């Protein structure tokens, strides 16, 4: 989780402390056991070290110092009494606060995981009262930033025993394009009800005080509560992600933070049948589709006592997230996509323990920060067009070039701007698929009618003729034979005045084609587009097609991972088709195209029997539309954290 030099420095510092006899016994044991065994699986010392080590199981030798740092933070956070009983009036959790652009630490510090930076004093008081905190040992407190620099003050206070503020929602500039008020109401309602009474920041740890009134009883010894406040959770069927969460659960007892519950990452069945403090912080697997739940906390009580006898519970997490940010594009005529995704990202960031660095130009980039961005076509992105330029033809390259300037300044953009050259650009895609050896229908690119007609002898009918920069099946036509083809191709080049190419593909005869949306090579949303008949040119609604969301996402996971790896497009929506009579999704699909910034159609209600176009006219469509996009922003942030930790 870090570069070699910081690790080497920590190891040198540890060796020095060992020599001077200032290191705790358990740390000596950790180092010695690592030297003897190479790796270790469970170390049960200190407060909850065994639970934290489970997150990193197995732990490479060169990461032992990181584990020691985390354990220091846990110990220092809970070493002193908490002077306010859990559940007392205290400070209630406020509504999400909009704070403006928060000042982050230096780029060099941001390039390391947050857990490594913890330097919590051992006498830190867990609570709300600044008067209960020990006095500072030096004059650093007098150098604190002025009150308006809230984030810096919070970090300074946390370092001196006063609880800091948990990450808050960023604030947009009023001069930016705004989301419609009724849409904003839907976005805010989709955040989910909190299950905590308050949140505090202690060093690099976030403390969530659980509202036991929100807990639901399940079968056996299990209890569960929704946990939308922190979404970096274990994921079923996620391989190493099955132990992704850093959450530890502690009792609050007698006015003090008690011992941790555990073990963490426990299977649901064991929590229900055995209980005794076992718990897991979990969410459904990505491949379970668009109905993926928010994060939840399933737990049992120590000794399986009734929950009414618990004085309180505190969930502690180490975000271990890279510095993140958002790029706001200020030009453009349409108000369609960017502002919606901005507001959704602004609500995602706090749930992964991050306050974003919001910028509008490459000059503002902080090196090492991962910036998210989102832009659409249809003149949402603008530039000074030269005479003779075709907007749709130049758009993919102009966008890729613009956002690459942020990378040149040291930013890490996700998704990578270079992939945008394939946005609504079937010419570039045809070349990419050929180089990457992606299975596609036989494809020809023609630059004029004479070139196309001269190649009729080598064409295999039926054929599909496409506008290379069109979308939503606009401009798709079908040629059943040479005569149809001549009529269609001449009309195509007459309409476009020869300024764009024609994409011609051999038709794959099938009733269904699939649209699969994926993030970092993992599918999370998919549906069938079903043609009116085998003779139809497309499954578009305008051609009598309809959609089915009964799609086997998990079964296509292997093909998605391979496609993303082969093409180098980590995020996108890919269109696939399996020929009629094939073995279904178990066989390799033909790829029609992919969009690196595909939009998402939310699923229809399970009992929906009418067309998708009619669903769009109902009152349930817009909330579903915004909900699936919020899921997308959550999963994008999780993908960045997964990349960073690996």
C-alpha positions in Angstrom: 0.0 0.0 0.0 2.9 2.3 -0.3 6.2 2.9 -2.1 9.4 1.3 -0.8 11.1 4.4 0.6 8.4 5.1 3.3 8.4 1.4 4.2 12.2 1.5 4.6 12.0 4.6 6.7 9.4 3.0 9.0 11.4 -0.1 9.3 14.5 1.9 10.2 12.5 3.8 12.8 11.2 0.6 14.2 14.7 -0.9 14.4 15.9 2.2 16.2 13.0 1.9 18.7 13.8 -1.8 19.3 17.4 -0.9 20.0 16.4 1.7 22.5 13.9 -0.6 24.2 11.0 1.7 23.4 8.9 -0.8 21.4 6.1 -2.9 22.9 6.6 -6.6 23.4 3.9 -7.6 20.9 5.6 -5.6 18.2 8.9 -7.5 18.8 6.9 -10.7 18.5 5.3 -9.6 15.2 8.7 -8.8 13.7 10.3 -12.0 14.9 7.4 -14.2 13.8 7.5 -12.6 10.4 11.3 -13.3 10.0 10.8 -16.9 11.0 7.6 -17.7 9.1 7.5 -15.2 6.3 3.8 -14.5 6.8 1.4 -14.8 9.6 -2.4 -15.2 9.6 -3.7 -14.2 13.0 -2.0 -12.2 15.8 -4.2 -11.8 18.8 -2.7 -9.0 20.9 -3.6 -5.4 21.7 -7.1 -4.1 21.1 -8.5 -5.8 18.1 -5.3 -6.5 16.2 -6.5 -9.9 15.2 -9.5 -8.4 13.4 -7.4 -5.8 11.6 -5.0 -8.5 10.4 -7.9 -10.5 8.9 -8.4 -7.6 6.5 -4.9 -8.1 5.0 -4.8 -11.9 5.2 -2.2 -13.1 4.2 0.2 -10.3 5.0 3.4 -10.0 3.1 6.5 -9.4 5.3 7.1 -6.0 3.9 3.6 -4.8 5.0 4.0 -5.7 8.6 4.9 -2.1 9.5 1.6 -0.9 8.1 -0.2 -3.3 10.4 1.7 -2.0 13.3 0.8 1.5 12.4 -2.9 0.6 12.3 -2.7 -1.1 15.6 -1.1 1.9 17.1 -4.0 4.0 15.9 -6.6 1.7 17.3 -4.8 1.5 20.7 -4.2 5.2 20.9 -7.8 6.0 19.9 -9.3 3.8 22.7 -6.7 4.1 25.4 -8.5 6.7 27.4 -12.0 6.8 28.8 -14.9 8.2 26.9 -16.6 10.7 29.2 -20.0 10.7 27.7 -22.2 7.7 27.8 -23.3 6.4 24.4 -26.9 7.4 23.8 -26.7 10.6 25.8 -27.6 13.9 24.3 -24.1 14.5 23.1 -23.8 15.8 19.6 -26.4 14.3 17.3 -25.3 13.5 13.8 -26.1 16.5 11.6 -27.5 16.4 8.1 -24.8 16.3 5.4 -23.0 19.6 5.6 -21.9 21.5 2.5 -18.5 23.0 3.1 -16.8 24.2 -0.1 -13.5 23.1 -1.3 -11.6 21.6 1.6 -7.8 22.0 1.8 -6.2 18.5 1.7 -2.7 17.6 3.0 0.3 18.0 0.7 0.5 15.7 -2.3 3.4 13.8 -0.9 1.3 12.8 2.1 -1.7 12.1 0.0 0.2 9.5 -2.0 0.3 7.2 1.0 -2.6 5.3 2.5 -4.3 7.2 5.3 -3.8 4.5 7.9 0.0 5.0 7.7 -0.2 8.6 8.8 -1.8 8.1 12.2 0.0 9.7 15.1 -2.8 9.7 17.7 -1.8 10.6 21.3 -2.2 7.8 23.7 -4.3 9.8 26.1 -6.9 10.8 23.4 -10.3 11.2 24.8 -13.2 9.8 22.8 -16.1 12.2 23.1 -17.4 15.6 22.2 -16.0 17.8 24.8 -12.9 19.8 24.1 -12.6 20.5 27.8 -11.9 16.9 28.5 -9.0 16.7 26.2 -5.4 16.7 27.6 -3.5 19.9 27.1 -1.1 20.0 24.1 2.5 19.1 24.8 3.9 22.0 22.6 2.8 25.2 21.0 1.4 23.5 17.9 -2.2 24.2 18.9 -1.4 28.0 18.7 -0.5 27.5 15.0 -3.9 26.1 14.1 -5.6 27.5 11.0 -8.2 30.2 11.5 -11.8 29.0 12.1 -12.9 29.3 8.5 -10.4 26.6 7.5 -12.6 23.9 9.0 -10.9 20.8 7.6 -7.5 21.8 8.7 -8.8 22.7 12.2 -10.5 19.3 12.4 -7.3 17.4 11.7 -5.4 19.5 14.1 -7.9 19.0 16.9 -8.1 15.2 16.2 -4.3 15.1 16.6 -4.5 16.8 20.0 -7.3 14.6 21.6 -10.3 16.6 20.4 -12.6 14.7 18.1 -12.4 15.8 14.5 -15.2 16.0 12.0 -15.9 13.1 9.7 -15.7 13.7 6.0 -18.5 16.1 4.8 -20.2 16.6 1.5 -18.5 19.0 -0.9 -20.2 22.1 -2.1 -20.8 23.2 -5.6 -20.2 26.7 -6.9 -23.6 28.4 -7.4 -22.3 29.6 -10.8 -22.1 26.0 -12.0 -24.8 24.3 -13.9 -27.4 23.1 -11.3 -29.6 20.1 -11.1 -33.3 20.6 -11.2 -34.8 21.1 -7.7 -37.2 18.1 -8.0 -34.3 15.9 -9.1 -32.2 17.1 -6.2 -35.0 16.1 -3.8 -34.9 12.6 -5.3 -31.1 12.4 -5.1 -31.2 13.3 -1.4 -34.0 10.9 -0.6 -31.9 8.1 -2.2 -29.0 8.6 0.3 -30.6 6.1 2.7 -31.4 6.7 6.3 -28.5 6.8 8.7 -28.1 4.2 11.4 -25.7 6.2 13.5 -26.2 9.0 16.1 -22.9 10.7 15.3 -19.5 10.3 13.7 -16.1 11.4 14.9 -12.6 11.4 13.3 -9.8 10.2 15.6 -6.4 10.4 13.8 -7.1 8.4 10.7 -9.9 6.4 12.2 -13.6 7.2 11.8 -15.9 6.3 14.7 -19.5 5.7 14.1 -21.8 5.6 17.1 -24.6 3.1 16.2 -28.3 3.8 16.8 -29.4 0.6 18.4 -33.0 1.6 17.9 -32.5 1.1 14.1 -31.3 -2.5 14.5 -33.5 -5.4 13.3 -33.6 -8.9 14.7 -32.9 -11.7 12.2 -32.9 -15.5 12.7 -31.0 -17.1 15.5 -28.5 -14.8 17.2 -28.2 -12.4 14.2 -29.0 -8.7 14.2 -28.6 -6.3 11.2 -28.6 -2.6 10.5 -28.2 -0.7 7.3 -24.9 1.1 7.1 -25.0 3.6 4.2 -22.6 5.9 6.1 -19.5 3.7 5.1 -19.8 1.5 2.1 -16.3 -0.1 1.7 -17.6 -3.4 2.9 -16.9 -7.1 2.4 -18.3 -8.5 -0.8 -19.7 -12.0 -1.2 -18.2 -13.9 -4.1 -15.5 -11.2 -4.2 -12.4 -13.4 -3.7 -10.0 -11.2 -1.7 -12.8 -8.6 -1.4 -14.6 -11.0 1.0 -12.3 -9.4 3.6 -12.3 -5.9 2.2 -13.8 -4.1 5.2 -11.5 -2.6 7.9 -14.5 -2.1 10.2 -14.2 -3.2 13.8 -17.1 -3.3 16.2 -16.6 -2.2 19.8 -18.8 -2.3 22.9 -19.3 1.0 24.7 -19.6 0.1 28.4 -19.6 2.0 31.7 -18.8 5.3 30.0 -15.7 3.7 28.4 -15.0 2.0 25.1 -15.0 -1.7 25.8 -13.3 -4.6 24.1 -13.9 -5.4 20.4 -16.5 -7.9 19.2 -15.4 -10.6 16.8 -14.4 -12.3 14.8 -15.1 -10.0 11.8 -15.8 -11.2 8.2 -17.9 -14.0 9.7 -20.3 -15.9 7.4 -23.9 -15.1 7.9 -24.8 -18.6 8.8 -22.3 -18.7 11.6 -23.5 -15.4 13.0 -27.0 -16.7 13.1 -26.2 -20.2 14.6 -23.2 -19.4 16.8 -23.2 -15.6 17.4 -21.2 -14.6 20.5 -20.0 -11.3 19.0 -19.2 -12.5 15.5 -20.1 -9.9 12.8 -19.5 -8.8 9.2 -19.7 -5.5 7.4 -21.0 -6.6 4.0 -22.7 -5.8 0.7 -23.8 -8.0 -2.2 -21.4 -9.0 -4.9 -21.1 -6.6 -7.9 -22.3 -9.3 -10.3 -25.6 -9.6 -8.3 -26.7 -6.6 -10.4 -28.4 -3.3 -10.1 -30.4 -4.4 -7.1 -27.1 -4.4 -5.1 -27.8 -3.3 -1.5 -26.1 -0.6 0.3 -23.6 -1.7 2.9 -25.0 -3.5 6.0 -23.7 -4.5 9.4 -24.8 -8.0 10.6 -23.7 -8.9 14.1 -24.3 -10.9 17.2 -23.9 -9.9 20.8 -21.2 -11.0 23.3 -22.5 -14.1 25.1 -25.6 -13.8 22.9 -27.2 -11.5 25.4 -30.4 -9.6 24.3 -29.5 -6.4 22.4 -31.5 -4.5 25.0 -28.8 -5.2 27.5 -26.1 -3.6 25.3 -25.2 -0.1 26.4 -23.9 0.9 23.0 -21.9 -0.1 20.0 -19.2 1.8 18.1 -18.0 0.9 14.6 -14.4 2.0 13.8 -13.0 2.1 10.3 -9.8 3.1 8.7 -10.7 4.4 5.2 -7.3 3.6 3.7 -8.5 5.5 0.6 -6.3 7.5 -1.8 -7.0 11.3 -2.1 -9.9 11.8 -4.4 -11.4 14.7 -6.3 -13.8 15.9 -9.0 -13.2 17.8 -12.2 -16.0 20.3 -13.1 -16.2 21.2 -16.7 -17.5 24.8 -17.0 -18.3 25.1 -20.8 -21.0 23.5 -22.8 -24.5 24.4 -23.8 -26.6 21.5 -22.5 -27.4 20.7 -18.9 -27.8 17.0 -19.0 -25.2 14.7 -17.4 -22.3 16.3 -15.6 -24.2 18.1 -12.9 -26.2 15.0 -12.0 -23.1 12.9 -11.6 -21.3 15.6 -9.7 -24.1 15.7 -7.1 -24.1 11.9 -6.9 -20.3 11.8 -6.5 -20.4 14.5 -3.8 -22.7 12.1 -1.8 -20.5 9.1 -2.4 -17.2 10.6 -1.3 -18.1 10.9 2.5 -19.3 7.2 2.5 -15.8 6.1 1.6 -14.1 8.4 4.1 -13.0 11.1 1.7 -13.5 14.9 1.3 -12.8 15.6 -2.4 -10.5 18.1 -4.0 -12.8 19.9 -6.5 -11.1 21.6 -9.4 -12.0 23.2 -12.7 -8.6 23.4 -14.5 -5.4 21.4 -14.9 -3.4 24.0 -13.0 -5.3 23.1 -9.8 -4.3 19.4 -9.9 -2.7 17.9 -6.8 -0.3 15.2 -7.8 -1.3 11.7 -6.9 -5.0 12.6 -6.4 -7.5 10.4 -8.2 -10.1 12.6 -10.0 -13.5 11.5 -11.2 -15.1 13.2 -14.2 -18.1 12.7 -16.4 -19.1 14.4 -19.7 -21.6 13.6 -22.4 -22.0 14.5 -26.0 -24.8 16.5 -27.6 -22.8 19.7 -27.0 -22.3 19.2 -23.3 -18.6 19.5 -24.3 -17.7 22.4 -26.5 -14.6 23.8 -28.3 -13.8 26.4 -31.0 -14.7 24.3 -34.0 -12.8 24.9 -37.2 -14.5 25.2 -40.6 -15.3 21.8 -42.0 -15.1 20.0 -38.7 -17.9 17.5 -37.8 -18.8 17.8 -34.1 -19.6 14.1 -33.6 -16.4 13.0 -35.4 -14.0 15.3 -33.4 -15.8 15.0 -30.0 -14.1 11.8 -28.8 -10.6 13.1 -29.5 -11.2 16.6 -28.1 -12.5 15.2 -24.8 -9.6 12.8 -24.5 -7.2 15.6 -25.2 -8.7 18.0 -22.8 -8.8 15.7 -19.8 -5.3 14.3 -20.5 -4.0 17.7 -19.5 -5.0 16.9 -15.9 -3.0 13.7 -16.1 0.0 15.6 -17.4 -0.1 17.7 -14.2 0.1 14.5 -12.1 -3.6 13.7 -11.6 -4.8 10.2 -11.8 -8.1 10.2 -13.7 -10.7 7.4 -13.5 -11.9 6.4 -16.0 -8.7 7.1 -18.1 -9.3 9.9 -20.6 -7.6 8.0 -23.4 -10.5 5.6 -23.5 -12.9 8.4 -24.4 -11.5 8.4 -28.0 -13.9 5.4 -28.5 -17.0 7.3 -27.3 -19.5 7.0 -30.1 -16.6 6.3 -32.5 -17.2 3.0 -34.3 -14.2 3.7 -36.7 -11.7 3.8 -33.8 -13.5 0.8 -32.2 -13.2 -1.3 -35.3 -9.4 -0.6 -35.4 -9.1 -1.4 -31.6 -11.0 -4.6 -31.8 -8.9 -5.8 -34.7 -5.7 -5.1 -32.8 -7.0 -6.6 -29.6 -8.3 -9.7 -31.5 -11.8 -9.2 -30.1 -14.4 -11.4 -31.7 -16.7 -9.2 -33.8 -18.9 -9.5 -36.9 -17.0 -9.0 -40.1 -16.7 -5.3 -40.5 -15.9 -2.9 -43.4 -15.2 0.8 -43.3 -16.0 2.8 -46.4 -15.2 6.4 -47.1 -17.4 7.0 -50.1 -20.1 5.3 -52.2 -17.9 4.2 -55.0 -15.5 2.4 -52.6 -18.4 0.6 -51.0 -20.1 -0.4 -54.3 -16.7 -1.7 -55.6 -16.6 -4.1 -52.7 -20.0 -5.6 -53.2 -18.5 -8.9 -54.4 -16.8 -9.6 -51.1 -19.7 -8.6 -48.9 -21.9 -11.3 -47.2 -25.6 -10.5 -46.8 -27.6 -9.6 -44.8 -25.6 -6.5 -43.8 -26.1 -3.7 -41.3 -25.1 -0.1 -42.3 -24.3 2.2 -39.4 -23.4 5.9 -38.9 -20.0 5.6 -37.1 -20.8 8.5 -34.8 -24.4 7.7 -34.1 -26.0 6.4 -30.9 -29.2 4.8 -29.7 -29.5 2.8 -33.0 -29.9 6.1 -34.9 -29.2 5.7 -38.6 -29.0 1.9 -38.5 -30.3 0.3 -41.8 -30.3 -3.3 -43.0 -29.4 -4.5 -46.5 -30.7 -7.9 -47.5 -28.9 -8.0 -50.9 -26.8 -6.0 -53.4 -29.7 -3.9 -54.6 -30.7 -2.8 -51.1 -27.1 -2.1 -50.3 -26.6 0.2 -53.3 -29.7 2.2 -52.4 -28.8 2.5 -48.8 -25.1 3.4 -49.2 -25.7 6.1 -51.8 -28.4 7.7 -49.6 -26.0 7.5 -46.6 -23.2 9.4 -48.3 -25.6 11.9 -49.9 -27.0 12.7 -46.4 -23.6 13.0 -44.8 -22.1 14.9 -47.8 -19.2 12.5 -47.7 -17.8 14.0 -44.4 -18.0 10.7 -42.4 -17.3 7.1 -43.0 -19.9 4.3 -43.3 -19.6 1.2 -41.0 -20.8 -2.0 -42.6 -21.1 -5.2 -40.6 -22.3 -8.7 -41.5 -25.4 -9.3 -39.5 -25.3 -11.8 -36.7 -28.7 -13.4 -36.8 -30.1 -13.5 -33.3 -33.3 -12.4 -31.5 -31.5 -10.9 -28.5 -28.5 -8.8 -27.9 -27.1 -7.7 -24.5 -25.9 -4.4 -23.0 -23.6 -5.0 -20.1 -22.2 -2.2 -18.0 -19.0 -2.9 -16.1 -16.5 -1.2 -13.8 -12.9 -2.2 -13.7 -13.7 -5.3 -15.6 -16.5 -6.4 -13.3 -20.2 -6.4 -14.6 -22.8 -4.8 -12.4 -25.7 -4.0 -14.7 -27.1 -5.7 -17.8 -30.2 -6.4 -19.8 -31.4 -8.0 -23.0 -32.6 -6.0 -25.9 -35.0 -8.2 -27.8 -35.8 -7.7 -31.4 -39.3 -7.7 -32.8 -38.2 -10.6 -35.1 -35.1 -12.2 -36.5 -35.5 -10.0 -39.6 -35.3 -6.7 -37.5 -32.2 -4.6 -38.0 -32.0 -3.6 -34.4 -33.6 -4.2 -31.0 -34.3 -0.5 -30.5 -37.7 0.5 -29.2 -38.2 2.6 -32.3 -38.0 -0.7 -34.3 -40.4 -2.6 -32.1 -37.8 -4.0 -29.7 -38.2 -4.3 -26.0 -36.0 -5.0 -22.9 -35.7 -7.7 -20.3 -33.6 -7.2 -17.1 -33.6 -10.9 -16.4 -29.9 -11.2 -17.3 -27.2 -13.7 -16.1 -24.5 -11.2 -15.0 -22.5 -13.6 -13.0 -22.3 -16.0 -16.0 -20.7 -13.4 -18.2 -18.2 -12.2 -15.6 -15.4 -14.1 -17.3 -16.1 -12.5 -20.7 -16.3 -9.0 -19.2 -12.9 -9.4 -17.4 -11.3 -10.6 -20.6 -12.8 -7.9 -22.7 -11.7 -5.1 -20.4 -8.2 -6.6 -20.2 -7.8 -7.1 -24.0 -9.1 -3.7 -25.0 -7.7 -1.6 -22.1 -11.1 0.0 -21.5 -11.7 -0.6 -17.7 -15.1 1.1 -17.5 -17.8 1.0 -20.1 -21.0 -0.4 -21.5 -20.5 -3.2 -24.1 -23.0 -4.5 -26.6 -22.8 -8.3 -27.2 -24.7 -10.7 -29.3 -24.8 -14.5 -29.4 -25.9 -16.2 -32.7 -29.2 -17.9 -32.6 -28.7 -21.6 -31.8 -25.4 -21.1 -29.9 -24.7 -22.3 -26.4 -26.0 -19.0 -24.9 -23.8 -16.9 -22.7 -21.4 -19.7 -21.9 -19.9 -19.2 -25.4 -17.8 -16.2 -26.4 -20.0 -13.4 -27.6 -19.6 -11.2 -30.7 -18.9 -7.6 -29.7 -20.8 -4.9 -31.5 -19.4 -1.9 -29.8 -18.5 -0.4 -26.4 -19.0 3.0 -24.9 -16.6 4.2 -22.2 -19.3 6.5 -20.7 -22.4 4.5 -21.3 -25.7 5.6 -19.8 -27.7 3.3 -17.6 -31.3 2.2 -18.1 -32.8 1.3 -14.7 -34.7 -1.9 -14.4 -38.4 -1.9 -14.8 -40.7 -3.1 -11.9 -40.8 -6.9 -11.8 -44.5 -7.0 -12.9 -44.0 -4.5 -15.7 -45.7 -5.7 -18.9 -45.6 -2.6 -21.2 -42.8 -1.1 -23.3 -39.8 0.6 -21.7 -40.8 3.9 -23.4 -44.0 3.8 -21.4 -42.1 3.1 -18.2 -40.1 6.3 -18.8 -43.4 8.2 -18.6 -44.2 6.9 -15.1 -43.5 8.6 -11.8 -41.2 5.7 -10.8 -38.8 6.1 -13.7 -36.8 9.2 -12.5 -36.1 7.9 -9.0 -34.9 4.6 -10.5 -32.9 6.5 -13.1 -31.1 8.5 -10.3 -30.7 5.5 -8.0 -28.8 3.3 -10.5 -26.5 6.2 -11.3 -25.8 6.7 -7.6 -24.9 3.0 -7.5 -22.5 3.6 -10.4 -20.7 6.5 -8.5 -20.5 4.3 -5.4 -18.9 1.4 -7.3 -16.5 3.7 -9.2 -15.2 5.0 -5.8 -14.9 1.4 -4.5 -13.0 0.4 -7.7 -10.4 3.2 -7.1 -10.0 2.1 -3.4 -9.6 -1.5 -4.5 -6.9 -0.5 -7.0 -5.1 1.6 -4.4 -5.1 -1.1 -1.7 -3.9 -3.8 -4.1 
